[in-house]
Amino acid sequence: MTLLSSSPAGAFGGPGSDVRGGTNDSGELSASASQSRIKVTQTSGPTGGKQGTVASTDVNWKPPPCWYEPVFTPEQLKNFSENDGSGDVGLRDGWYGSELWTDHFRDEKDANTIFTKPATVKGYKNYNLGKKGYFWRGVAPDVTEIDDTSLCSRLMFWQDAGQIPDDPNAPTAETLADYAYDKVKVPETEVELKPAARSTVNLPTWVWLDKGTFQDVKVRAELPGTGLWAETTAKPVALHLNPGTKDAEVFPASGDCEINDDGSIGTPYTKGAADKTPPCGIRYLRATDGAPYQLSASVTWQITWEGSDGSGGDLPDGTFETTQDMNVQEIQSINR
């Protein structure tokens, strides 16, 4: 009977390590349960320029902290166990030394565990060589979020090919959609302004973005060995302006400028429109005094998803904010 040496996930191996084990989303082998094998690719949307990650508008929403993934084929586990044998065999169990691995996965010896359920786990014969399937293990890309060590804590276990474990923490298409949420990259929001260099007290500053600046961003997440995938789509729906001071008016009054069907925002300034009210803009009521106002432009992204099993739905809206300097002068005239 084998006694486990237990430790937090990632104790043996991790990002940048050269230990051999399961594969992460970059295709590299890793023995760390803090790395996921989910592969993420952006399938549509802008890829160049400055980008950032959206923040959920629902402060209570979080992606699942952990789930199970296929880690090793029988051949991979044999190679890992007999040539290294140092790594995470569970989300809260690390085994140091090849003997522990070969005892359990090759020589059929049961394992006594501290953090896993059941406490005694039956061993395997010769790594299940000749069988089709994978050894699965719990993973937690953000280990610090795991407060309950019973979550996803099963010792690495066998699952026949083409099957998903019957476990409440088994991955689903929605799991992948949630994972992809944090991988969505959207462009920064530097709006066009007129006047561009310096605004004038009591005269409107027009704000707009040309068509095509914002496009839907679609990210696909796939978990190899499961047939599971999900596509998470971020659609820009509104631009919110915050002038950076209480001494200002925004247009419209809500500060929310809708994004038009062609991807543009607002209306470009035209000569002779200085005294008109812009559909999207700001009127500053007080001049800056040395330090510019910080105009923030925040785009709201509507997030939806669809999965390999026909499931789909909405995720919380996301926002991404960019700030830029606004200098305001007292002169009551403007170049028309």
C-alpha positions as CSV (number, residue, x, y, z in Angstrom):
1,M,0.0,0.0,0.0
2,T,1.4,3.3,-1.1
3,L,1.3,6.4,1.1
4,L,1.0,9.7,-0.8
5,S,3.2,12.7,-0.2
6,S,0.6,15.5,-0.3
7,S,1.2,19.2,-1.3
8,P,-0.6,22.0,-3.1
9,A,-1.0,21.6,-6.8
10,G,1.9,22.9,-8.7
11,A,4.5,21.9,-6.1
12,F,6.3,19.8,-8.6
13,G,6.5,21.5,-12.0
14,G,4.7,24.6,-13.3
15,P,4.9,27.3,-15.9
16,G,8.3,27.3,-17.4
17,S,9.4,24.0,-15.9
18,D,10.8,21.1,-17.9
19,V,9.2,18.2,-16.1
20,R,7.2,15.8,-18.3
21,G,3.5,15.1,-17.8
22,G,0.2,16.3,-19.2
23,T,0.1,19.0,-21.9
24,N,-1.0,22.5,-21.3
25,D,-2.8,24.8,-23.8
26,S,0.4,25.6,-25.6
27,G,1.0,21.9,-26.3
28,E,4.0,21.6,-24.0
29,L,4.1,18.8,-21.4
30,S,3.7,19.7,-17.8
31,A,3.3,17.8,-14.5
32,S,1.5,20.8,-12.9
33,A,-2.2,20.8,-12.1
34,S,-2.1,24.6,-12.3
35,Q,-1.9,24.4,-16.1
36,S,-4.9,23.6,-18.4
37,R,-4.8,21.7,-21.7
38,I,-7.6,23.9,-23.1
39,K,-6.5,25.3,-26.5
40,V,-7.7,28.8,-27.2
41,T,-7.7,30.5,-30.6
42,Q,-9.2,33.8,-31.8
43,T,-11.3,33.0,-34.9
44,S,-12.5,36.5,-35.7
45,G,-12.0,40.1,-34.8
46,P,-9.0,42.5,-34.8
47,T,-5.6,41.1,-33.9
48,G,-3.3,44.1,-34.2
49,G,-2.7,47.2,-32.2
50,K,-3.1,47.7,-28.4
51,Q,-5.5,45.3,-26.8
52,G,-6.8,44.4,-23.3
53,T,-9.0,41.9,-21.5
54,V,-12.6,42.8,-20.7
55,A,-13.8,43.0,-17.1
56,S,-17.1,41.5,-16.1
57,T,-19.8,44.0,-15.2
58,D,-21.1,41.4,-12.7
59,V,-18.7,41.5,-9.8
60,N,-20.1,38.3,-8.4
61,W,-19.4,36.3,-11.6
62,K,-16.4,34.0,-11.7
63,P,-15.4,31.2,-14.0
64,P,-15.3,27.7,-12.4
65,P,-12.2,27.4,-10.2
66,C,-11.4,23.9,-11.2
67,W,-12.5,21.0,-13.4
68,Y,-11.2,17.6,-14.6
69,E,-9.2,17.1,-17.8
70,P,-7.6,14.2,-19.7
71,V,-3.9,14.4,-19.0
72,F,-2.1,11.2,-20.1
73,T,-2.6,8.4,-22.5
74,P,-1.4,5.0,-21.2
75,E,1.8,5.4,-23.2
76,Q,2.4,8.9,-22.0
77,L,1.9,7.9,-18.4
78,K,4.3,5.0,-18.7
79,N,7.0,7.3,-20.1
80,F,6.4,9.9,-17.4
81,S,6.3,7.5,-14.5
82,E,9.4,5.5,-15.4
83,N,11.5,8.5,-16.5
84,D,10.6,11.2,-14.1
85,G,7.7,10.6,-11.7
86,S,7.7,14.0,-10.0
87,G,4.5,16.0,-10.3
88,D,0.8,16.5,-9.4
89,V,-1.2,13.3,-9.3
90,G,-4.2,15.3,-8.1
91,L,-5.2,18.9,-7.4
92,R,-4.0,18.6,-3.9
93,D,-1.6,15.7,-4.1
94,G,2.0,15.8,-5.4
95,W,4.1,12.6,-5.7
96,Y,7.9,12.9,-5.6
97,G,9.8,10.0,-7.1
98,S,9.0,7.5,-9.8
99,E,8.4,4.6,-7.3
100,L,5.1,6.1,-6.2
101,W,3.8,6.3,-9.7
102,T,5.0,2.9,-10.9
103,D,3.6,1.3,-7.7
104,H,0.1,2.6,-8.3
105,F,-0.2,2.9,-12.1
106,R,1.9,-0.1,-13.1
107,D,2.0,-2.6,-10.3
108,E,-1.7,-2.3,-9.1
109,K,-0.9,-1.2,-5.6
110,D,-3.7,0.7,-3.9
111,A,-3.0,4.3,-2.7
112,N,-3.9,5.8,0.6
113,T,-4.7,9.5,0.2
114,I,-5.2,12.5,2.5
115,F,-7.1,15.0,0.4
116,T,-8.9,12.8,-2.1
117,K,-12.1,10.8,-1.9
118,P,-12.2,7.8,-1.6
119,A,-9.3,7.6,0.8
120,T,-8.1,4.3,-0.7
121,V,-7.8,4.2,-4.5
122,K,-7.3,0.9,-6.4
123,G,-4.2,0.6,-8.5
124,Y,-3.8,0.0,-12.2
125,K,-2.1,-2.8,-14.1
126,N,0.6,-1.7,-16.5
127,Y,-0.8,1.8,-17.1
128,N,-3.8,0.4,-18.9
129,L,-1.6,-0.1,-22.0
130,G,-3.7,-1.5,-24.8
131,K,-6.8,0.3,-23.7
132,K,-8.2,3.4,-25.4
133,G,-8.8,6.4,-23.2
134,Y,-7.1,8.8,-20.9
135,F,-6.0,9.3,-17.3
136,W,-7.8,12.4,-16.0
137,R,-6.8,14.8,-13.2
138,G,-8.3,17.9,-11.6
139,V,-6.8,21.2,-12.8
140,A,-7.1,24.8,-11.4
141,P,-5.4,27.5,-13.5
142,D,-5.9,29.9,-10.6
143,V,-5.0,27.7,-7.6
144,T,-5.5,30.5,-5.1
145,E,-9.3,30.4,-5.8
146,I,-9.6,26.8,-4.5
147,D,-10.8,27.2,-0.9
148,D,-12.4,23.7,-0.6
149,T,-9.7,21.1,-1.1
150,S,-12.4,18.5,-1.9
151,L,-13.2,20.3,-5.2
152,C,-11.8,18.4,-8.2
153,S,-9.5,16.5,-5.7
154,R,-9.8,12.9,-7.1
155,L,-6.6,11.1,-7.6
156,M,-5.8,10.8,-11.3
157,F,-8.2,8.3,-12.7
158,W,-9.0,6.4,-15.9
159,Q,-11.8,7.2,-18.3
160,D,-12.5,5.3,-21.6
161,A,-12.1,7.2,-24.8
162,G,-15.1,9.2,-26.0
163,Q,-16.5,9.5,-22.5
164,I,-16.8,12.3,-20.0
165,P,-16.4,11.4,-16.3
166,D,-19.7,11.2,-14.4
167,D,-18.6,13.9,-11.9
168,P,-20.1,17.3,-11.0
169,N,-16.8,18.9,-11.8
170,A,-16.4,17.3,-15.2
171,P,-15.9,19.8,-18.0
172,T,-18.8,21.0,-20.2
173,A,-19.0,23.2,-23.2
174,E,-20.0,26.0,-20.8
175,T,-16.9,25.4,-18.7
176,L,-14.9,26.1,-21.9
177,A,-17.0,29.2,-22.7
178,D,-16.3,30.5,-19.2
179,Y,-12.6,29.8,-19.5
180,A,-12.5,31.6,-22.9
181,Y,-14.2,34.7,-21.4
182,D,-10.9,35.7,-19.7
183,K,-9.0,35.1,-23.0
184,V,-11.0,37.6,-25.1
185,K,-8.8,40.5,-26.2
186,V,-10.5,43.7,-27.4
187,P,-9.0,46.9,-28.9
188,E,-8.2,49.9,-26.8
189,T,-10.7,52.8,-27.0
190,E,-9.0,56.0,-28.1
191,V,-11.8,58.1,-29.5
192,E,-11.6,60.8,-32.1
193,L,-12.2,64.4,-30.8
194,K,-13.0,67.7,-32.3
195,P,-11.5,70.1,-31.2
196,A,-8.6,67.6,-31.0
197,A,-5.8,69.5,-29.2
198,R,-7.8,71.6,-26.7
199,S,-11.5,71.9,-25.9
200,T,-13.1,75.1,-25.0
201,V,-15.3,75.9,-22.0
202,N,-19.1,75.9,-22.9
203,L,-18.6,74.7,-26.4
204,P,-19.2,71.0,-27.3
205,T,-16.4,68.5,-28.0
206,W,-17.5,66.0,-30.6
207,V,-16.6,62.4,-30.0
208,W,-16.8,59.7,-32.6
209,L,-15.1,56.5,-33.9
210,D,-15.0,55.7,-37.6
211,K,-16.9,52.6,-38.9
212,G,-15.2,49.3,-38.6
213,T,-13.1,50.4,-35.5
214,F,-15.0,47.8,-33.4
215,Q,-15.8,44.4,-34.6
216,D,-17.1,41.2,-32.9
217,V,-14.4,39.2,-31.3
218,K,-14.8,35.4,-31.3
219,V,-12.7,33.0,-29.3
220,R,-12.8,29.2,-29.6
221,A,-11.8,27.0,-26.7
222,E,-11.3,23.3,-27.2
223,L,-10.3,20.5,-24.8
224,P,-8.3,17.8,-26.6
225,G,-9.5,14.2,-26.1
226,T,-13.1,15.2,-25.2
227,G,-14.7,16.5,-28.3
228,L,-15.8,19.5,-26.3
229,W,-15.5,23.0,-27.6
230,A,-17.2,26.4,-27.2
231,E,-17.1,29.7,-29.0
232,T,-17.4,32.8,-26.9
233,T,-18.3,36.0,-28.8
234,A,-17.9,39.6,-27.6
235,K,-20.0,42.1,-29.5
236,P,-19.5,45.9,-28.9
237,V,-22.8,47.5,-28.0
238,A,-22.1,50.9,-26.4
239,L,-19.5,53.5,-25.6
240,H,-19.7,55.2,-22.2
241,L,-18.0,58.5,-21.7
242,N,-16.8,59.9,-18.4
243,P,-15.4,63.4,-18.8
244,G,-13.2,63.1,-15.7
245,T,-14.8,66.0,-13.9
246,K,-18.2,67.0,-12.4
247,D,-18.0,70.3,-14.3
248,A,-19.1,68.9,-17.6
249,E,-22.1,67.7,-19.5
250,V,-22.2,64.6,-21.7
251,F,-24.2,63.8,-24.8
252,P,-26.4,61.9,-24.5
253,A,-27.1,62.6,-20.8
254,S,-26.5,59.0,-19.8
255,G,-23.0,59.1,-21.3
256,D,-23.8,56.0,-23.3
257,C,-23.2,56.4,-27.1
258,E,-24.6,53.6,-29.1
259,I,-22.5,51.7,-31.6
260,N,-24.0,51.9,-35.0
261,D,-24.6,48.9,-37.3
262,D,-21.4,49.7,-39.3
263,G,-19.3,49.7,-36.2
264,S,-19.0,53.5,-36.0
265,I,-19.8,55.6,-32.9
266,G,-21.4,59.1,-32.9
267,T,-21.1,61.4,-35.9
268,P,-17.8,63.0,-37.2
269,Y,-17.6,66.7,-36.7
270,T,-18.2,68.8,-39.8
271,K,-17.3,72.5,-40.4
272,G,-19.9,74.8,-39.0
273,A,-21.3,72.4,-36.4
274,A,-19.4,73.9,-33.5
275,D,-22.5,75.3,-31.8
276,K,-24.7,72.2,-32.4
277,T,-25.3,69.4,-29.9
278,P,-23.3,66.3,-30.9
279,P,-25.0,62.9,-30.7
280,C,-21.9,61.7,-28.8
281,G,-19.8,64.3,-27.0
282,I,-18.9,66.4,-24.0
283,R,-19.3,70.1,-23.0
284,Y,-16.8,71.1,-20.3
285,L,-17.9,73.9,-18.0
286,R,-14.6,74.7,-16.4
287,A,-11.1,75.1,-17.8
288,T,-8.3,72.8,-16.7
289,D,-5.7,74.4,-14.4
290,G,-2.3,72.8,-15.2
291,A,-3.4,69.2,-15.1
292,P,-5.7,67.8,-17.9
293,Y,-8.9,66.1,-17.2
294,Q,-8.8,62.3,-17.7
295,L,-11.5,61.5,-20.3
296,S,-12.4,57.8,-20.0
297,A,-14.0,55.9,-22.9
298,S,-15.4,52.5,-21.9
299,V,-16.8,50.1,-24.4
300,T,-19.5,47.6,-23.2
301,W,-19.1,44.2,-24.9
302,Q,-22.1,41.8,-24.9
303,I,-20.8,38.3,-24.4
304,T,-22.5,35.1,-25.7
305,W,-21.5,31.6,-26.3
306,E,-22.4,28.4,-28.1
307,G,-21.0,24.9,-27.5
308,S,-20.3,21.6,-29.2
309,D,-23.4,20.0,-27.8
310,G,-25.8,22.7,-29.1
311,S,-25.9,24.5,-25.8
312,G,-25.3,28.2,-25.5
313,G,-26.4,31.4,-23.8
314,D,-25.3,34.7,-22.4
315,L,-22.4,35.5,-20.1
316,P,-22.1,38.8,-18.1
317,D,-21.3,41.9,-20.2
318,G,-17.7,42.9,-20.2
319,T,-16.1,46.4,-20.3
320,F,-12.8,47.8,-21.3
321,E,-11.8,51.3,-20.5
322,T,-9.2,53.7,-21.9
323,T,-8.3,57.1,-20.7
324,Q,-6.9,60.1,-22.5
325,D,-5.9,63.7,-21.6
326,M,-8.3,66.5,-22.1
327,N,-7.1,70.1,-21.9
328,V,-9.9,72.8,-21.7
329,Q,-9.3,76.5,-22.3
330,E,-11.3,79.5,-21.3
331,I,-11.5,81.3,-24.7
332,Q,-15.1,81.5,-25.8
333,S,-14.4,81.0,-29.5
334,I,-13.3,78.2,-31.7
335,N,-11.8,77.7,-35.2
336,R,-14.8,76.8,-37.4
